[in-house]
Amino acid sequence: WQNINIVNGTLDLNGFNVTLGGSLKNSGLVKLIGSEVVTLGALDNSGQGTVTYYGTDSYPTLALGDSYYHLNVAGNVTQDYQLSVLGNLNITGTLNSAGYNLFVGGDFNNTGTYTGGANSVYLIGKHQTIYGSNSFNNLIKRNNTSASLTFSAGSTQTISGVLELNGTQGELLVLKSSTPGNVWNINHTGSLK
């Protein structure tokens, strides 16, 4: 069994397929076009590294699986299962969730195109920011400790399904603007929970 540990470096697969019986531990950056066939024993996210998909074609799956620490989508990718991003999700290309749920532990930064379909986006971190204007089906953030959700000043979040933003008594969820004194907007046409 082979293991690869990326420490403060970059592994760019650049279209080449990889078969690895052991784990790929990423403490740096892994770059993929998206067309690669990658067979791993495991993707080890404990190194808190970043994976970037940068291909310009449409890819019907995420080659490294469905769990990441930081994920950059600079190409055109479609989910084929629920996706978990423990850190930041940056979309500068296109991410189509195709109705599968999305879990984000860090910031949600969309300067590209995000299409959720009939899915839910769960914000599972403590202090998180949503950058850009976005359209969500269901947007859910539940916290049982003090937490915050920051929105880009001037942005609009459109939610067509369930909007659930929950703190608990004495442990509030604070909603705020990235620039104090400047507004952000929620256009909600669905149900509250």
N, CA, C and O of each residue as an XYZ file, in Angstrom:
772
protein
N       0.836     -1.184      0.000
C       0.000      0.000      0.000
C       0.872      1.235      0.000
O       1.734      1.398      0.864
N       0.652      2.087     -0.949
C       1.394      3.326     -1.011
C       0.562      4.445     -0.403
O      -0.666      4.454     -0.493
N       1.255      5.378      0.210
C       0.618      6.585      0.724
C       1.332      7.781      0.128
O       2.541      7.737     -0.096
N       0.598      8.842     -0.130
C       1.194     10.099     -0.579
C       0.792     11.165      0.424
O      -0.379     11.281      0.785
N       1.769     11.942      0.873
C       1.522     13.030      1.800
C       2.027     14.315      1.156
O       3.230     14.484      0.957
N       1.112     15.214      0.834
C       1.479     16.491      0.228
C       1.612     17.518      1.341
O       0.640     17.838      2.025
N       2.825     18.029      1.515
C       3.100     19.006      2.566
C       3.577     20.294      1.901
O       4.645     20.327      1.289
N       2.774     21.360      2.025
C       3.149     22.687      1.513
C       3.574     22.655      0.055
O       4.443     23.427     -0.348
N       2.985     21.785     -0.737
C       3.310     21.713     -2.154
C       2.045     21.534     -2.968
O       0.932     21.597     -2.447
N       2.242     21.308     -4.268
C       1.129     21.129     -5.187
C       1.310     19.845     -5.972
O       2.391     19.576     -6.497
N       0.260     19.058     -6.051
C       0.199     17.894     -6.920
C      -0.847     18.207     -7.973
O      -2.036     18.295     -7.665
N      -0.410     18.376     -9.221
C      -1.322     18.672    -10.328
C      -1.433     17.416    -11.179
O      -0.482     17.052    -11.871
N      -2.585     16.749    -11.136
C      -2.776     15.523    -11.903
C      -2.853     15.803    -13.397
O      -2.487     14.945    -14.200
N      -3.317     16.980    -13.787
C      -3.284     17.458    -15.164
C      -3.761     16.415    -16.177
O      -3.177     16.271    -17.251
N      -4.828     15.689    -15.826
C      -5.409     14.730    -16.757
C      -4.912     13.308    -16.606
O      -5.442     12.401    -17.248
N      -3.911     13.093    -15.778
C      -3.371     11.743    -15.596
C      -4.174     10.993    -14.537
O      -4.568     11.563    -13.520
N      -4.410      9.705    -14.795
C      -5.126      8.850    -13.846
C      -4.187      8.407    -12.740
O      -2.978      8.310    -12.946
N      -4.750      8.135    -11.553
C      -3.944      7.721    -10.405
C      -4.621      6.541     -9.726
O      -5.826      6.555     -9.475
N      -3.815      5.508     -9.430
C      -4.274      4.406     -8.601
C      -3.343      4.321     -7.413
O      -2.130      4.174     -7.564
N      -3.921      4.416     -6.233
C      -3.143      4.448     -5.001
C      -3.844      3.554     -3.992
O      -4.984      3.818     -3.610
N      -3.169      2.502     -3.560
C      -3.777      1.576     -2.604
C      -3.920      2.159     -1.220
O      -4.778      1.725     -0.452
N      -3.101      3.130     -0.889
C      -3.144      3.746      0.435
C      -3.910      5.042      0.402
O      -4.870      5.192     -0.354
N      -3.477      5.993      1.238
C      -4.205      7.251      1.356
C      -3.429      8.404      0.732
O      -2.207      8.362      0.593
N      -4.178      9.425      0.364
C      -3.623     10.687     -0.099
C      -3.921     11.703      0.983
O      -5.067     12.116      1.162
N      -2.873     12.111      1.714
C      -3.023     13.132      2.747
C      -2.605     14.462      2.149
O      -1.488     14.620      1.656
N      -3.520     15.410      2.203
C      -3.303     16.682      1.542
C      -3.175     17.804      2.561
O      -4.157     18.190      3.195
N      -1.947     18.331      2.717
C      -1.714     19.513      3.534
C      -1.351     20.693      2.649
O      -1.006     21.769      3.138
N      -1.432     20.483      1.349
C      -1.087     21.518      0.386
C      -2.220     21.755     -0.587
O      -3.319     22.149     -0.196
N      -1.942     21.508     -1.884
C      -2.909     21.741     -2.945
C      -2.876     20.577     -3.922
O      -1.811     20.191     -4.405
N      -4.044     20.022     -4.210
C      -4.198     19.023     -5.261
C      -5.048     19.663     -6.349
O      -6.130     20.183     -6.080
N      -4.541     19.619     -7.596
C      -5.254     20.207     -8.721
C      -5.633     19.101     -9.700
O      -4.835     18.209     -9.988
N      -6.862     19.172    -10.207
C      -7.348     18.211    -11.182
C      -8.106     18.928    -12.284
O      -8.739     19.958    -12.052
N      -8.034     18.375    -13.482
C      -8.894     18.868    -14.551
C     -10.327     18.468    -14.237
O     -11.254     19.265    -14.379
N     -10.496     17.210    -13.803
C     -11.818     16.687    -13.476
C     -12.128     15.422    -14.240
O     -13.029     14.673    -13.863
N     -11.389     15.173    -15.316
C     -11.620     13.985    -16.144
C     -10.811     12.784    -15.666
O     -10.985     11.680    -16.183
N      -9.947     12.980    -14.705
C      -9.075     11.910    -14.229
C      -9.881     10.792    -13.574
O     -10.945     11.024    -12.998
N      -9.354      9.587    -13.675
C      -9.888      8.462    -12.913
C      -8.933      8.271    -11.743
O      -7.761      7.941    -11.925
N      -9.458      8.484    -10.534
C      -8.624      8.417     -9.338
C      -9.169      7.312     -8.443
O     -10.333      7.328     -8.043
N      -8.297      6.349     -8.139
C      -8.657      5.247     -7.245
C      -7.749      5.342     -6.028
O      -6.532      5.191     -6.134
N      -8.357      5.595     -4.866
C      -7.605      5.777     -3.622
C      -8.127      4.842     -2.547
O      -9.295      4.455     -2.556
N      -7.243      4.481     -1.617
C      -7.710      3.834     -0.401
C      -8.529      4.830      0.406
O      -9.568      4.473      0.962
N      -8.063      6.098      0.477
C      -8.783      7.150      1.200
C      -8.181      8.505      0.869
O      -6.989      8.612      0.578
N      -9.018      9.547      0.916
C      -8.543     10.925      0.881
C      -8.545     11.402      2.322
O      -9.599     11.498      2.952
N      -7.361     11.700      2.843
C      -7.194     12.101      4.240
C      -7.228     13.627      4.315
O      -6.289     14.296      3.883
N      -8.318     14.175      4.868
C      -8.491     15.628      4.963
C      -7.886     16.230      6.222
O      -8.012     17.433      6.446
N      -7.231     15.421      7.047
C      -6.707     15.937      8.319
C      -5.616     16.976      8.115
O      -5.315     17.734      9.036
N      -5.020     17.028      6.937
C      -3.990     18.027      6.652
C      -4.553     19.380      6.289
O      -3.797     20.335      6.111
N      -5.879     19.483      6.175
C      -6.582     20.734      5.901
C      -6.122     21.395      4.605
O      -6.008     22.618      4.525
N      -5.861     20.574      3.597
C      -5.421     21.078      2.303
C      -6.589     21.474      1.411
O      -7.755     21.392      1.797
N      -6.235     21.907      0.207
C      -7.199     22.392     -0.767
C      -7.167     21.514     -2.001
O      -6.099     21.086     -2.437
N      -8.338     21.246     -2.566
C      -8.454     20.558     -3.850
C      -9.116     21.531     -4.817
O     -10.131     22.148     -4.493
N      -8.528     21.664     -6.017
C      -9.060     22.549     -7.048
C      -9.373     21.755     -8.301
O      -8.512     21.056     -8.835
N     -10.618     21.865     -8.773
C     -11.020     21.327    -10.070
C     -11.020     22.485    -11.054
O     -11.737     23.465    -10.856
N     -10.208     22.383    -12.134
C     -10.062     23.528    -13.025
C     -10.382     23.234    -14.486
O     -10.172     24.100    -15.335
N     -10.879     22.050    -14.804
C     -11.188     21.710    -16.189
C     -12.325     22.535    -16.749
O     -13.211     22.962    -16.008
N     -12.309     22.765    -18.062
C     -13.319     23.609    -18.694
C     -14.483     22.807    -19.276
O     -15.510     23.391    -19.621
N     -14.347     21.477    -19.394
C     -15.469     20.653    -19.844
C     -16.405     20.389    -18.670
O     -16.115     20.777    -17.538
N     -17.529     19.728    -18.942
C     -18.453     19.330    -17.881
C     -18.068     17.944    -17.384
O     -17.861     17.033    -18.186
N     -17.973     17.780    -16.087
C     -17.606     16.498    -15.495
C     -18.730     16.046    -14.575
O     -19.150     16.792    -13.691
N     -19.225     14.808    -14.781
C     -20.418     14.349    -14.064
C     -20.145     13.841    -12.652
O     -21.057     13.343    -11.992
N     -18.933     13.956    -12.187
C     -18.598     13.463    -10.856
C     -17.363     14.193    -10.347
O     -16.635     14.811    -11.124
N     -17.131     14.120     -9.055
C     -15.912     14.676     -8.460
C     -14.903     13.532     -8.346
O     -15.136     12.568     -7.617
N     -13.795     13.636     -9.058
C     -12.834     12.537     -9.186
C     -12.235     12.087     -7.859
O     -11.883     10.916     -7.719
N     -12.110     12.982     -6.884
C     -11.526     12.618     -5.587
C     -12.583     12.307     -4.528
O     -12.270     12.241     -3.339
N     -13.817     12.119     -4.949
C     -14.846     11.724     -3.990
C     -15.727     12.872     -3.555
O     -15.835     13.891     -4.238
N     -16.359     12.690     -2.402
C     -17.400     13.615     -1.961
C     -17.118     14.272     -0.613
O     -18.031     14.817      0.008
N     -15.855     14.229     -0.149
C     -15.498     14.841      1.126
C     -14.147     15.550      0.984
O     -13.160     14.950      0.558
N     -14.122     16.842      1.349
C     -12.928     17.672      1.178
C     -12.739     18.544      2.405
O     -13.652     18.706      3.215
N     -11.524     19.111      2.536
C     -11.356     20.156      3.530
C     -11.706     21.478      2.857
O     -12.797     22.001      3.082
N     -10.810     22.038      2.031
C     -11.151     23.217      1.235
C     -11.345     22.753     -0.204
O     -10.589     21.918     -0.699
N     -12.354     23.293     -0.870
C     -12.640     22.903     -2.254
C     -12.815     24.145     -3.107
O     -13.606     25.032     -2.785
N     -12.056     24.196     -4.214
C     -12.193     25.248     -5.218
C     -12.747     24.614     -6.481
O     -12.188     23.643     -6.990
N     -13.841     25.161     -6.985
C     -14.398     24.704     -8.256
C     -14.185     25.828     -9.254
O     -14.933     26.806     -9.283
N     -13.150     25.670    -10.073
C     -12.839     26.669    -11.094
C     -13.294     26.183    -12.465
O     -13.301     26.949    -13.429
N     -13.672     24.911    -12.553
C     -14.167     24.334    -13.799
C     -15.668     24.152    -13.740
O     -16.383     24.966    -13.156
N     -16.140     23.073    -14.351
C     -17.569     22.787    -14.442
C     -17.798     21.390    -13.890
O     -17.475     20.404    -14.553
N     -18.355     21.289    -12.680
C     -18.470     20.012    -11.978
C     -19.913     19.788    -11.528
O     -20.605     20.722    -11.124
N     -20.351     18.531    -11.606
C     -21.671     18.137    -11.133
C     -21.521     17.122    -10.010
O     -20.767     16.159    -10.145
N     -22.224     17.325     -8.909
C     -22.225     16.361     -7.810
C     -22.939     15.088     -8.237
O     -23.891     15.123     -9.017
N     -22.458     13.950     -7.707
C     -23.155     12.686     -7.937
C     -23.559     12.047     -6.613
O     -24.013     10.903     -6.579
N     -23.390     12.797     -5.518
C     -23.729     12.347     -4.175
C     -23.662     13.585     -3.284
O     -23.204     14.639     -3.725
N     -24.116     13.467     -2.023
C     -23.995     14.624     -1.134
C     -22.518     14.980     -0.983
O     -21.659     14.098     -0.966
N     -22.230     16.266     -0.875
C     -20.866     16.782     -0.839
C     -20.612     17.434      0.506
O     -21.422     18.228      0.985
N     -19.482     17.096      1.113
C     -19.091     17.646      2.402
C     -17.781     18.407      2.250
O     -16.768     17.843      1.836
N     -17.813     19.690      2.588
C     -16.619     20.536      2.560
C     -16.443     21.063      3.982
O     -17.218     21.904      4.439
N     -15.424     20.566      4.677
C     -15.225     20.925      6.082
C     -14.743     22.358      6.255
O     -15.001     22.981      7.285
N     -14.051     22.879      5.261
C     -13.542     24.248      5.299
C     -14.316     25.120      4.329
O     -15.547     25.117      4.323
N     -13.581     25.873      3.501
C     -14.187     26.841      2.589
C     -14.505     26.219      1.238
O     -13.744     25.402      0.719
N     -15.642     26.617      0.677
C     -16.032     26.257     -0.682
C     -15.958     27.517     -1.526
O     -16.659     28.493     -1.258
N     -15.102     27.494     -2.552
C     -14.941     28.630     -3.462
C     -15.365     28.197     -4.855
O     -14.808     27.252     -5.414
N     -16.354     28.888     -5.416
C     -16.858     28.567     -6.743
C     -16.557     29.746     -7.660
O     -17.145     30.819     -7.520
N     -15.639     29.538     -8.599
C     -15.365     30.546     -9.616
C     -15.786     30.032    -10.989
O     -15.850     30.798    -11.951
N     -16.070     28.737    -11.078
C     -16.597     28.102    -12.283
C     -18.062     27.789    -12.070
O     -18.856     28.670    -11.739
N     -18.421     26.514    -12.264
C     -19.806     26.078    -12.105
C     -19.855     24.830    -11.243
O     -19.165     23.847    -11.515
N     -20.677     24.875    -10.198
C     -20.972     23.693     -9.386
C     -22.462     23.445     -9.466
O     -23.273     24.289     -9.083
N     -22.815     22.254     -9.978
C     -24.214     21.839    -10.064
C     -24.418     20.738     -9.038
O     -23.865     19.648     -9.182
N     -25.204     21.009     -8.003
C     -25.442     20.007     -6.972
C     -26.409     18.921     -7.422
O     -26.498     17.876     -6.778
N     -27.129     19.143     -8.504
C     -28.014     18.144     -9.103
C     -28.984     17.542     -8.088
O     -29.337     16.367     -8.184
N     -29.413     18.344     -7.121
C     -30.369     17.882     -6.126
C     -29.754     17.206     -4.913
O     -30.470     16.866     -3.971
N     -28.433     17.002     -4.916
C     -27.758     16.377     -3.762
C     -27.402     17.449     -2.733
O     -27.062     18.576     -3.094
N     -27.482     17.094     -1.462
C     -27.207     18.045     -0.386
C     -25.744     18.449     -0.362
O     -24.862     17.716     -0.808
N     -25.516     19.644      0.177
C     -24.189     20.230      0.286
C     -23.988     20.679      1.731
O     -24.807     21.419      2.276
N     -22.887     20.226      2.354
C     -22.540     20.581      3.730
C     -21.261     21.408      3.686
O     -20.259     20.960      3.128
N     -21.277     22.614      4.270
C     -20.118     23.500      4.246
C     -19.793     23.932      5.672
O     -20.653     24.451      6.384
N     -18.532     23.709      6.086
C     -18.104     24.066      7.434
C     -17.431     25.413      7.519
O     -17.303     25.969      8.610
N     -16.994     25.957      6.392
C     -16.340     27.261      6.362
C     -17.193     28.249      5.582
O     -18.417     28.270      5.705
N     -16.530     29.058      4.784
C     -17.227     30.084      4.009
C     -17.737     29.520      2.685
O     -17.138     28.610      2.113
N     -18.846     30.072      2.210
C     -19.423     29.754      0.913
C     -19.171     30.962      0.037
O     -19.803     32.003      0.217
N     -18.243     30.836     -0.920
C     -17.827     31.969     -1.742
C     -18.138     31.649     -3.196
O     -17.472     30.820     -3.815
N     -19.144     32.307     -3.730
C     -19.570     32.032     -5.101
C     -19.434     33.276     -5.962
O     -20.207     34.225     -5.826
N     -18.442     33.266     -6.851
C     -18.321     34.311     -7.860
C     -18.544     33.718     -9.247
O     -18.366     34.394    -10.260
N     -18.939     32.437     -9.278
C     -19.238     31.739    -10.526
C     -20.718     31.437    -10.599
O     -21.557     32.330    -10.480
N     -21.032     30.143    -10.799
C     -22.418     29.705    -10.902
C     -22.640     28.520     -9.977
O     -21.938     27.511    -10.055
N     -23.625     28.657     -9.102
C     -24.027     27.538     -8.246
C     -25.477     27.199     -8.544
O     -26.348     28.068     -8.508
N     -25.735     25.912     -8.843
C     -27.086     25.422     -9.078
C     -27.342     24.288     -8.107
O     -26.651     23.269     -8.143
N     -28.328     24.455     -7.239
C     -28.592     23.451     -6.218
C     -29.600     22.402     -6.631
O     -29.477     21.239     -6.246
N     -30.593     22.792     -7.406
C     -31.698     21.872     -7.678
C     -32.564     21.777     -6.432
O     -32.694     22.746     -5.685
N     -33.154     20.616     -6.210
C     -34.052     20.424     -5.061
C     -33.283     19.953     -3.835
O     -33.720     19.030     -3.148
N     -32.162     20.564     -3.556
C     -31.307     20.125     -2.444
C     -31.393     21.065     -1.251
O     -32.132     22.049     -1.257
N     -30.611     20.730     -0.224
C     -30.425     21.598      0.940
C     -28.954     21.932      1.067
O     -28.097     21.072      0.863
N     -28.659     23.171      1.403
C     -27.302     23.587      1.748
C     -27.286     23.759      3.259
O     -28.013     24.584      3.813
N     -26.442     22.964      3.918
C     -26.292     23.006      5.374
C     -25.003     23.746      5.709
O     -23.929     23.345      5.261
N     -25.092     24.805      6.478
C     -23.926     25.536      6.949
C     -23.619     25.003      8.344
O     -24.343     25.290      9.298
N     -22.540     24.223      8.459
C     -22.290     23.440      9.669
C     -21.165     23.988     10.538
O     -20.797     23.364     11.533
N     -20.612     25.147     10.178
C     -19.539     25.736     10.968
C     -20.069     26.694     12.018
O     -21.276     26.906     12.140
N     -19.148     27.263     12.769
C     -19.537     28.188     13.837
C     -19.713     29.613     13.295
O     -20.810     30.167     13.356
N     -18.650     30.197     12.772
C     -18.691     31.553     12.216
C     -18.424     31.431     10.719
O     -17.324     31.068     10.302
N     -19.439     31.737      9.919
C     -19.343     31.520      8.483
C     -19.772     32.769      7.722
O     -20.487     33.622      8.248
N     -19.317     32.858      6.465
C     -19.684     33.964      5.586
C     -20.185     33.394      4.267
O     -19.623     32.439      3.733
N     -21.251     33.996      3.754
C     -21.721     33.716      2.401
C     -21.348     34.921      1.557
O     -21.831     36.028      1.792
N     -20.481     34.699      0.568
C     -20.046     35.763     -0.334
C     -20.839     35.686     -1.624
O     -21.133     34.597     -2.118
N     -21.184     36.840     -2.167
C     -21.898     36.897     -3.435
C     -23.390     36.712     -3.251
O     -23.861     36.345     -2.174
N     -24.127     36.974     -4.322
C     -25.563     36.734     -4.347
C     -25.785     35.320     -4.842
O     -25.155     34.888     -5.808
N     -26.689     34.590     -4.176
C     -26.874     33.180     -4.470
C     -28.343     32.812     -4.469
O     -29.174     33.505     -3.881
N     -28.653     31.706     -5.139
C     -29.988     31.116     -5.104
C     -29.878     29.735     -4.497
O     -29.092     28.903     -4.950
N     -30.678     29.495     -3.461
C     -30.697     28.212     -2.770
C     -32.116     27.656     -2.791
O     -33.087     28.413     -2.823
N     -32.230     26.338     -2.772
C     -33.528     25.732     -2.537
C     -33.799     25.813     -1.040
O     -34.645     26.596     -0.608
N     -33.093     25.012     -0.242
C     -33.185     25.070      1.218
C     -31.851     25.550      1.768
O     -30.800     25.062      1.352
N     -31.878     26.488      2.690
C     -30.672     26.980      3.354
C     -30.861     26.784      4.847
O     -31.808     27.302      5.439
N     -29.938     26.019      5.458
C     -30.109     25.609      6.854
C     -28.819     25.840      7.632
O     -27.745     25.403      7.219
N     -28.938     26.535      8.765
C     -27.835     26.695      9.713
C     -28.409     26.541     11.110
O     -29.255     27.324     11.543
N     -27.934     25.517     11.807
C     -28.386     25.229     13.179
C     -27.166     25.231     14.082
O     -26.181     24.548     13.801
N     -27.224     25.988     15.155
C     -26.112     26.016     16.097
C     -26.630     25.929     17.517
O     -27.652     26.529     17.851
N     -25.919     25.178     18.359
C     -26.281     25.135     19.775
C     -25.229     25.844     20.627
O     -25.249     25.746     21.854
N     -24.310     26.557     19.971
C     -23.373     27.460     20.636
C     -23.456     28.804     19.909
O     -23.982     28.873     18.799
N     -22.951     29.852     20.514
C     -22.964     31.157     19.859
C     -22.281     31.050     18.504
O     -21.207     30.461     18.386
N     -22.909     31.622     17.485
C     -22.381     31.525     16.129
C     -22.793     32.765     15.352
O     -23.620     33.554     15.808
N     -22.199     32.926     14.163
C     -22.572     34.051     13.312
C     -22.622     33.604     11.860
O     -21.945     32.662     11.449
N     -23.441     34.309     11.105
C     -23.520     34.134      9.661
C     -23.439     35.520      9.054
O     -24.321     36.356      9.252
N     -22.365     35.751      8.308
C     -22.106     37.052      7.694
C     -22.446     36.974      6.215
O     -22.113     35.998      5.544
N     -23.113     38.012      5.707
C     -23.463     38.096      4.299
C     -22.708     39.258      3.673
O     -22.504     40.284      4.321
N     -22.288     39.106      2.408
C     -21.643     40.209      1.689
C     -22.574     41.406      1.645
O     -23.757     41.273      1.331
N     -22.039     42.569      1.961
C     -22.827     43.802      1.888
C     -23.363     43.966      0.475
O     -22.628     43.818     -0.501
N     -24.650     44.274      0.375
C     -25.276     44.497     -0.927
C     -25.718     43.234     -1.644
O     -26.319     43.316     -2.715
N     -25.435     42.071     -1.080
C     -25.796     40.814     -1.740
C     -27.249     40.444     -1.466
O     -27.864     40.953     -0.529
N     -27.784     39.559     -2.287
C     -29.129     39.023     -2.091
C     -29.057     37.503     -2.129
O     -28.518     36.913     -3.065
N     -29.609     36.882     -1.092
C     -29.731     35.420     -1.036
C     -31.191     35.100     -1.323
O     -32.084     35.549     -0.604
N     -31.432     34.328     -2.367
C     -32.784     33.935     -2.741
C     -32.993     32.491     -2.326
O     -32.245     31.609     -2.747
N     -34.001     32.243     -1.506
C     -34.298     30.896     -1.008
C     -35.724     30.558     -1.427
O     -36.673     31.243     -1.045
N     -35.865     29.488     -2.222
C     -37.180     29.120     -2.740
C     -37.863     28.047     -1.898
O     -39.060     27.806     -2.055
N     -37.120     27.408     -1.015
C     -37.674     26.360     -0.164
C     -37.642     26.771      1.290
O     -38.144     27.833      1.658
N     -37.048     25.921      2.122
C     -37.003     26.147      3.571
C     -35.806     27.041      3.927
O     -34.689     26.819      3.461
N     -36.061     28.039      4.750
C     -35.004     28.847      5.351
C     -35.036     28.560      6.845
O     -36.005     28.885      7.530
N     -33.966     27.948      7.342
C     -33.886     27.603      8.765
C     -32.582     28.138      9.320
O     -31.505     27.642      8.988
N     -32.681     29.161     10.173
C     -31.532     29.781     10.821
C     -31.791     29.725     12.318
O     -32.584     30.511     12.836
N     -31.133     28.808     13.021
C     -31.443     28.557     14.430
C     -30.235     28.693     15.335
O     -29.163     28.159     15.050
N     -30.419     29.400     16.405
C     -29.535     29.359     17.556
C     -30.341     28.730     18.687
O     -31.396     28.146     18.443
N     -29.863     28.841     19.897
C     -30.631     28.355     21.040
C     -30.672     29.456     22.089
O     -29.941     30.442     21.992
N     -31.517     29.289     23.081
C     -31.643     30.295     24.122
C     -30.292     30.520     24.787
O     -29.666     29.578     25.275
N     -29.852     31.755     24.802
C     -28.565     32.104     25.397
C     -27.381     31.854     24.473
O     -26.265     32.275     24.779
N     -27.597     31.189     23.366
C     -26.541     30.894     22.377
C     -27.060     31.336     21.013
O     -27.469     30.511     20.196
N     -27.038     32.634     20.779
C     -27.682     33.207     19.608
C     -26.892     32.970     18.327
O     -25.668     32.841     18.344
N     -27.618     32.917     17.223
C     -27.033     32.946     15.897
C     -27.168     34.387     15.416
O     -28.283     34.873     15.225
N     -26.054     35.066     15.220
C     -26.036     36.469     14.821
C     -25.923     36.545     13.303
O     -25.023     35.946     12.714
N     -26.830     37.277     12.672
C     -26.795     37.532     11.231
C     -26.282     38.941     11.034
O     -26.782     39.878     11.655
N     -25.268     39.104     10.158
C     -24.677     40.437     10.016
C     -24.123     40.663      8.618
O     -23.956     39.727      7.837
N     -23.845     41.916      8.322
C     -23.276     42.335      7.051
C     -21.751     42.304      7.125
O     -21.165     42.502      8.190
N     -21.124     42.053      5.989
C     -19.656     42.083      5.947
C     -19.118     43.495      6.147
O     -17.963     43.675      6.533
N     -19.960     44.500      5.883
C     -19.594     45.896      6.108
C     -20.645     46.509      7.031
O     -21.774     46.749      6.603
N     -20.288     46.764      8.293
C     -21.268     47.318      9.235
C     -21.952     48.562      8.652
O     -21.305     49.441      8.083
N     -23.266     48.606      8.813
C     -24.041     49.740      8.320
C     -24.540     49.563      6.896
O     -25.374     50.345      6.439
N     -24.047     48.546      6.179
C     -24.517     48.275      4.823
C     -25.409     47.040      4.836
O     -25.126     46.062      5.528
N     -26.482     47.098      4.067
C     -27.477     46.029      4.102
C     -27.100     44.856      3.211
O     -26.283     44.970      2.297
N     -27.714     43.745      3.507
C     -27.749     42.560      2.667
C     -29.210     42.139      2.637
O     -29.996     42.580      3.475
N     -29.586     41.290      1.680
C     -31.001     40.986      1.490
C     -31.241     39.482      1.444
O     -30.402     38.710      0.981
N     -32.413     39.089      1.940
C     -32.902     37.731      1.756
C     -34.240     37.835      1.039
O     -35.166     38.499      1.506
N     -34.320     37.172     -0.091
C     -35.560     37.071     -0.857
C     -36.053     35.643     -0.660
O     -35.581     34.714     -1.316
N     -37.003     35.481      0.249
C     -37.470     34.147      0.611
C     -38.893     33.939      0.127
O     -39.802     34.686      0.488
N     -39.076     32.902     -0.705
C     -40.398     32.633     -1.255
C     -40.950     31.293     -0.762
O     -42.043     30.887     -1.157
N     -40.198     30.612      0.098
C     -40.618     29.309      0.589
C     -41.153     29.376      2.001
O     -41.798     30.352      2.384
N     -40.885     28.326      2.785
C     -41.417     28.253      4.156
C     -40.313     28.493      5.182
O     -39.141     28.206      4.938
N     -40.715     29.025      6.330
C     -39.797     29.240      7.441
C     -39.848     28.048      8.374
O     -40.872     27.374      8.489
N     -38.746     27.797      9.032
C     -38.713     26.729     10.014
C     -37.986     27.230     11.233
O     -37.833     26.492     12.206
